[in-house]
Amino acid sequence: MNIVRTIKAVAWSFIGIRKNSGYQEDLSKLNPLHIIVVALVGVALFVGGLVLLVNWVVAK
């Protein structure tokens, strides 16, 4: 269940919308190493998705 909370916290950070109370709660409950790993995976997925989208658009 903690990994789901970490994914949600990283997703909110990508969007840039977060209440200060939620941020403080995340700081106290989440492991920084998990946050870094989830963020790197999220960035890789985002960049991979953009590359696929560009290749699809250029191919048409």
C-alpha positions in Angstrom: 0.0 0.0 0.0 2.9 2.3 0.6 4.1 2.0 -3.0 0.6 3.3 -4.2 1.0 6.3 -1.8 4.5 6.9 -3.3 3.2 6.7 -6.8 0.4 9.2 -6.0 2.8 11.6 -4.4 5.1 11.5 -7.4 2.2 12.0 -9.8 1.0 15.0 -7.9 4.6 16.4 -8.0 4.7 15.9 -11.8 1.5 17.9 -12.1 2.6 20.5 -9.6 -0.6 20.6 -7.6 -0.2 19.7 -3.9 -1.5 21.0 -0.6 1.1 21.8 2.0 -0.6 19.4 4.5 -0.4 16.5 2.1 3.2 17.3 1.3 4.1 17.4 5.1 2.3 14.0 5.5 4.2 12.5 2.6 7.5 13.7 4.1 6.9 11.9 7.3 5.5 8.6 5.9 7.4 8.0 2.6 10.8 6.6 2.0 13.0 9.0 -0.1 14.6 6.1 -2.0 11.2 4.8 -3.1 10.3 8.4 -4.2 13.5 8.6 -6.3 12.9 5.2 -7.9 9.3 5.9 -8.7 10.2 9.3 -10.1 12.9 7.9 -12.4 10.5 5.3 -13.7 7.8 7.9 -14.3 10.2 10.1 -16.2 11.3 7.1 -18.3 7.7 6.3 -19.1 6.9 9.9 -20.0 9.9 10.3 -22.3 9.3 6.9 -23.9 5.6 7.9 -24.5 6.7 11.2 -26.1 9.2 9.4 -28.3 6.5 6.9 -29.4 4.0 9.8 -30.1 6.5 11.7 -32.2 7.4 8.6 -34.2 3.7 7.9 -34.8 3.0 11.4 -35.9 6.1 11.6 -38.2 5.3 8.2 -39.7 1.9 9.5 -41.0 
